[in-house]
Amino acid sequence: MSRSKFTSTLERCKKFFSSKPNSFTGKYHLYTGEKRNWFQVTLLLEMSVVPVILPWVLLCGIYGFLVSILHNWGFPVAFPEKSAVLTNAVLSFNIGFTLLLVFRTNTAHERFWEGRKLWGSLVNTVRNLGQGIYVVVKEQSPQDRVEKEATLRLLVAFAVAMKLHLRAEPVDEQLASLMSEIQYFKLKDTQHPSLQIAFWIRNYLQHQQDRNCVNIYQLTALHNLVDDLVDILGGCERILKTPLPLIYTIKLRQLLLIFCLILPLEIVNNLTWWTGIIMAFVSFTLLSIEEIGSEIEEPFGHDPNDLPLNAICNTMLRNVEELITLAPSTEYDWRL
């Protein structure tokens, strides 16, 4: 096979695998909505972890190298090879440390996945409430249509305000395009913007019932969906404000420090000058796992491994805008 044919075949293979939904880059695109090649994805995800742990990895590698030097100079720094008691003690310590690390990672992933389920429920609730308002609320004048569309956009504003609240960020221009200027300035003076937006939605629904545009059963069903919005907000706040007990983090880092201190003394007899390199590799692996757990246990931030809240909010915005633009009038069209 010629060089040109080989290159062409390789490019076709790359294009095929990168376009598959279950590929590495395909999954990233499905998750965040961003298109990047495999190198960019890997670099982006790793750079959220590596800068934090790199100083400790270098320190562990230097420590392993110093142990190698002392061992080479004849200092008795290594554990005796025939000491069964010491070997068993180290093995038991390693097992306990590994179990705690697994527990830490699993707990962080549970919090991450619960946050994703809550935001998935938020998407579904916004869709259901948007369609419910669009279909159920009767329009008696052109102004009613304007108010209805403004309320539908408030559903997206609720999600955006919730995202900003979870990230401890102030109200910004993301919300300005989703509501009136008066509402936007009122929101700036509100301590909890999401709850204020939920109140405006409830107020709109109650006003429509007072005008006999919805009956009491329809009003109750729509209010229940607004209740679901507030419940989802409370669930996310529970994750945010109830971190994993700090004693677990403290104890895990203590055990990690002890492990990195005793491991070179255990392996230096067999690895000699490779001890520093092995220590850097082992510490990089363990510290990476611990740092990933710390990052995803609070999944609402801006880190690459956090939930793609911007993409989720954009999905809800597209759904609502399509509902406003493409849906027919409230009179049923039998041609659909």
NORPEKA-V184445 format. One record per pair of residues at least 12 apart in sequence whose C-alpha atoms are under 10 Angstrom apart, sorted by the first residue. I is the first residue (numbers start at 1). J is the second residue. If there is no record, write none. Layout:
I_J ; I_J
This chain:
14_37 ; 18_35 ; 18_36 ; 18_37 ; 18_38 ; 23_38 ; 24_37 ; 24_38 ; 24_41 ; 24_42 ; 25_37 ; 25_38 ; 25_39 ; 25_40 ; 25_41 ; 25_42 ; 26_38 ; 28_41 ; 29_41 ; 31_307 ; 31_308 ; 31_311 ; 31_312 ; 32_304 ; 32_307 ; 32_308 ; 32_309 ; 32_310 ; 32_311 ; 32_312 ; 33_308 ; 33_310 ; 33_311 ; 33_312 ; 33_314 ; 33_315 ; 34_311 ; 41_304 ; 44_303 ; 44_304 ; 44_305 ; 45_303 ; 45_304 ; 45_305 ; 46_288 ; 46_292 ; 46_304 ; 46_305 ; 47_303 ; 47_304 ; 48_291 ; 48_292 ; 48_295 ; 48_303 ; 48_304 ; 48_305 ; 49_287 ; 49_288 ; 49_289 ; 49_290 ; 49_291 ; 49_292 ; 49_295 ; 49_303 ; 49_304 ; 49_305 ; 50_284 ; 50_287 ; 50_288 ; 50_291 ; 52_287 ; 52_288 ; 52_291 ; 53_283 ; 53_284 ; 53_285 ; 53_286 ; 53_287 ; 53_288 ; 53_290 ; 53_291 ; 54_280 ; 54_283 ; 54_284 ; 54_287 ; 54_288 ; 56_257 ; 56_280 ; 56_283 ; 56_284 ; 56_287 ; 57_279 ; 57_280 ; 57_281 ; 57_282 ; 57_283 ; 57_284 ; 57_285 ; 57_286 ; 57_287 ; 57_288 ; 58_276 ; 58_277 ; 58_279 ; 58_280 ; 58_281 ; 58_283 ; 58_284 ; 59_276 ; 59_279 ; 59_280 ; 59_283 ; 60_257 ; 60_260 ; 60_261 ; 60_264 ; 60_276 ; 60_277 ; 60_278 ; 60_279 ; 60_280 ; 60_281 ; 60_282 ; 60_283 ; 60_284 ; 61_260 ; 61_264 ; 61_274 ; 61_275 ; 61_276 ; 61_277 ; 61_278 ; 61_279 ; 61_280 ; 61_281 ; 61_282 ; 61_283 ; 61_284 ; 62_275 ; 62_276 ; 62_277 ; 62_279 ; 62_280 ; 63_260 ; 63_261 ; 63_264 ; 63_275 ; 63_276 ; 63_279 ; 63_280 ; 64_260 ; 64_261 ; 64_262 ; 64_263 ; 64_264 ; 64_265 ; 64_267 ; 64_268 ; 64_272 ; 64_273 ; 64_274 ; 64_275 ; 64_276 ; 64_277 ; 64_278 ; 64_279 ; 64_280 ; 65_264 ; 65_268 ; 65_272 ; 65_273 ; 65_274 ; 65_275 ; 65_276 ; 65_277 ; 65_278 ; 65_279 ; 65_280 ; 66_264 ; 66_273 ; 66_275 ; 66_276 ; 67_264 ; 67_265 ; 67_268 ; 67_272 ; 67_273 ; 67_275 ; 67_276 ; 68_264 ; 68_265 ; 68_267 ; 68_268 ; 68_269 ; 68_271 ; 68_272 ; 68_273 ; 68_274 ; 68_275 ; 68_276 ; 69_268 ; 69_272 ; 69_273 ; 69_275 ; 71_265 ; 71_268 ; 71_269 ; 71_272 ; 71_273 ; 72_268 ; 72_269 ; 72_272 ; 72_273 ; 76_265 ; 77_264 ; 77_265 ; 77_266 ; 77_268 ; 77_269 ; 78_262 ; 78_263 ; 78_264 ; 78_265 ; 78_266 ; 78_267 ; 78_268 ; 78_269 ; 78_270 ; 79_262 ; 79_263 ; 79_264 ; 79_265 ; 79_266 ; 79_267 ; 79_268 ; 79_269 ; 80_265 ; 80_266 ; 80_269 ; 81_266 ; 81_267 ; 81_269 ; 81_270 ; 86_266 ; 87_266 ; 90_259 ; 90_262 ; 90_263 ; 90_266 ; 93_255 ; 93_258 ; 93_259 ; 94_255 ; 94_256 ; 94_259 ; 94_263 ; 96_255 ; 97_251 ; 97_252 ; 97_253 ; 97_254 ; 97_255 ; 97_256 ; 97_258 ; 97_259 ; 98_252 ; 98_255 ; 98_256 ; 98_286 ; 100_248 ; 100_249 ; 100_251 ; 100_252 ; 100_255 ; 101_248 ; 101_249 ; 101_252 ; 101_253 ; 101_255 ; 101_256 ; 101_286 ; 101_289 ; 101_290 ; 101_293 ; 102_289 ; 102_290 ; 102_293 ; 103_248 ; 103_293 ; 104_244 ; 104_248 ; 104_249 ; 104_252 ; 104_289 ; 104_290 ; 104_293 ; 104_294 ; 104_297 ; 105_289 ; 105_290 ; 105_291 ; 105_292 ; 105_293 ; 105_294 ; 105_296 ; 105_297 ; 106_293 ; 106_297 ; 107_244 ; 107_293 ; 107_296 ; 107_297 ; 108_243 ; 108_244 ; 108_290 ; 108_292 ; 108_293 ; 108_294 ; 108_295 ; 108_296 ; 108_297 ; 108_298 ; 108_299 ; 109_292 ; 109_293 ; 109_294 ; 109_295 ; 109_296 ; 109_297 ; 109_298 ; 109_299 ; 110_296 ; 110_297 ; 111_236 ; 111_239 ; 111_240 ; 111_243 ; 111_244 ; 111_293 ; 111_296 ; 111_297 ; 111_298 ; 111_299 ; 112_239 ; 112_293 ; 112_295 ; 112_296 ; 112_297 ; 112_298 ; 112_299 ; 112_300 ; 112_305 ; 112_306 ; 112_307 ; 113_296 ; 113_297 ; 113_299 ; 113_307 ; 114_235 ; 114_236 ; 114_239 ; 114_299 ; 115_232 ; 115_235 ; 115_236 ; 115_237 ; 115_238 ; 115_239 ; 115_240 ; 115_296 ; 115_297 ; 115_298 ; 115_299 ; 115_300 ; 115_306 ; 115_307 ; 116_236 ; 116_299 ; 116_300 ; 116_306 ; 116_307 ; 116_308 ; 116_309 ; 117_232 ; 118_229 ; 118_231 ; 118_232 ; 118_233 ; 118_234 ; 118_235 ; 118_236 ; 119_159 ; 119_163 ; 119_232 ; 119_233 ; 119_235 ; 119_236 ; 119_307 ; 119_308 ; 119_309 ; 119_312 ; 119_313 ; 120_232 ; 120_312 ; 121_228 ; 121_229 ; 121_232 ; 122_155 ; 122_158 ; 122_159 ; 122_228 ; 122_229 ; 122_230 ; 122_231 ; 122_232 ; 122_233 ; 122_312 ; 122_313 ; 122_316 ; 123_155 ; 123_156 ; 123_159 ; 123_229 ; 123_312 ; 123_313 ; 123_315 ; 123_316 ; 123_317 ; 123_319 ; 124_316 ; 125_155 ; 125_225 ; 125_226 ; 125_227 ; 125_228 ; 125_229 ; 125_232 ; 126_152 ; 126_154 ; 126_155 ; 126_156 ; 126_158 ; 126_159 ; 126_225 ; 126_226 ; 126_228 ; 126_229 ; 126_316 ; 126_317 ; 126_319 ; 126_320 ; 127_152 ; 127_155 ; 127_156 ; 127_316 ; 127_319 ; 127_320 ; 127_323 ; 128_222 ; 128_225 ; 129_152 ; 129_155 ; 129_221 ; 129_222 ; 129_223 ; 129_224 ; 129_225 ; 129_226 ; 129_228 ; 129_229 ; 130_148 ; 130_149 ; 130_151 ; 130_152 ; 130_153 ; 130_154 ; 130_155 ; 130_156 ; 130_222 ; 130_225 ; 130_319 ; 130_320 ; 130_323 ; 130_324 ; 131_152 ; 131_319 ; 131_320 ; 131_323 ; 131_324 ; 131_327 ; 132_218 ; 132_221 ; 132_222 ; 132_225 ; 133_148 ; 133_149 ; 133_151 ; 133_152 ; 133_205 ; 133_214 ; 133_218 ; 133_219 ; 133_222 ; 134_148 ; 134_149 ; 134_151 ; 134_152 ; 134_323 ; 134_324 ; 134_327 ; 134_328 ; 134_329 ; 134_330 ; 135_327 ; 135_328 ; 135_329 ; 135_330 ; 135_331 ; 135_332 ; 136_213 ; 136_214 ; 136_215 ; 136_218 ; 136_219 ; 136_222 ; 136_330 ; 137_205 ; 137_208 ; 137_209 ; 137_212 ; 137_213 ; 137_214 ; 137_215 ; 137_218 ; 137_219 ; 137_330 ; 138_208 ; 138_211 ; 138_212 ; 138_213 ; 138_214 ; 138_330 ; 138_331 ; 139_208 ; 139_213 ; 139_329 ; 139_330 ; 139_331 ; 140_211 ; 140_213 ; 144_208 ; 145_324 ; 145_329 ; 145_330 ; 147_204 ; 148_204 ; 148_205 ; 148_324 ; 149_320 ; 149_321 ; 149_323 ; 149_324 ; 149_325 ; 150_178 ; 150_179 ; 150_180 ; 150_201 ; 150_324 ; 151_178 ; 151_179 ; 151_197 ; 151_200 ; 151_201 ; 151_202 ; 151_204 ; 151_205 ; 152_178 ; 152_179 ; 152_201 ; 152_317 ; 152_320 ; 152_321 ; 152_323 ; 152_324 ; 153_175 ; 153_177 ; 153_178 ; 153_179 ; 153_316 ; 153_317 ; 153_320 ; 153_321 ; 153_324 ; 154_175 ; 154_178 ; 154_179 ; 154_180 ; 154_194 ; 154_197 ; 154_198 ; 154_200 ; 154_201 ; 154_320 ; 155_178 ; 155_194 ; 155_197 ; 155_198 ; 155_201 ; 155_226 ; 155_229 ; 155_316 ; 155_317 ; 155_320 ; 156_175 ; 156_178 ; 156_179 ; 156_197 ; 156_313 ; 156_314 ; 156_315 ; 156_316 ; 156_317 ; 156_318 ; 156_319 ; 156_320 ; 156_321 ; 157_174 ; 157_175 ; 157_176 ; 157_177 ; 157_178 ; 157_179 ; 157_193 ; 157_194 ; 157_197 ; 157_198 ; 157_313 ; 157_316 ; 157_317 ; 158_175 ; 158_178 ; 158_193 ; 158_194 ; 158_195 ; 158_196 ; 158_197 ; 158_198 ; 158_201 ; 158_229 ; 158_230 ; 158_233 ; 158_313 ; 159_175 ; 159_194 ; 159_197 ; 159_229 ; 159_233 ; 159_309 ; 159_310 ; 159_312 ; 159_313 ; 159_314 ; 159_316 ; 159_317 ; 160_172 ; 160_174 ; 160_175 ; 160_178 ; 160_193 ; 160_194 ; 160_309 ; 160_310 ; 160_312 ; 160_313 ; 160_314 ; 160_316 ; 160_317 ; 161_174 ; 161_175 ; 161_187 ; 161_192 ; 161_193 ; 161_194 ; 161_195 ; 161_196 ; 161_197 ; 162_192 ; 162_193 ; 162_194 ; 162_195 ; 162_197 ; 162_229 ; 162_230 ; 162_232 ; 162_233 ; 162_236 ; 162_237 ; 162_309 ; 162_313 ; 163_194 ; 163_233 ; 163_236 ; 163_300 ; 163_301 ; 163_309 ; 163_310 ; 163_312 ; 163_313 ; 164_193 ; 164_194 ; 164_300 ; 164_301 ; 164_309 ; 165_191 ; 165_192 ; 165_193 ; 165_194 ; 165_233 ; 165_237 ; 165_300 ; 166_233 ; 166_236 ; 166_237 ; 166_239 ; 166_240 ; 166_241 ; 166_298 ; 166_299 ; 166_300 ; 166_301 ; 167_240 ; 167_298 ; 167_299 ; 167_300 ; 167_301 ; 167_302 ; 168_301 ; 170_187 ; 170_188 ; 170_191 ; 170_193 ; 171_184 ; 171_185 ; 171_187 ; 171_188 ; 171_189 ; 171_190 ; 171_193 ; 172_184 ; 172_187 ; 172_188 ; 175_187 ; 178_317 ; 179_197 ; 183_196 ; 183_197 ; 183_200 ; 194_229 ; 194_230 ; 194_233 ; 195_229 ; 195_230 ; 195_233 ; 198_226 ; 198_227 ; 198_229 ; 198_230 ; 199_226 ; 201_222 ; 201_223 ; 201_226 ; 202_219 ; 202_222 ; 202_223 ; 202_226 ; 202_227 ; 205_218 ; 205_219 ; 205_220 ; 205_222 ; 205_223 ; 206_219 ; 206_220 ; 206_223 ; 236_298 ; 236_299 ; 236_300 ; 239_297 ; 239_298 ; 239_299 ; 239_300 ; 240_297 ; 240_298 ; 240_299 ; 240_300 ; 241_298 ; 242_298 ; 243_294 ; 243_297 ; 243_298 ; 244_294 ; 244_297 ; 244_298 ; 249_290 ; 249_293 ; 249_294 ; 252_290 ; 253_287 ; 253_290 ; 256_283 ; 256_286 ; 256_287 ; 256_290 ; 257_283 ; 259_283 ; 260_279 ; 260_280 ; 260_282 ; 260_283 ; 260_286 ; 261_279 ; 263_275 ; 263_278 ; 263_279 ; 263_282 ; 264_276 ; 264_278 ; 264_279 ; 267_279 ; 292_305
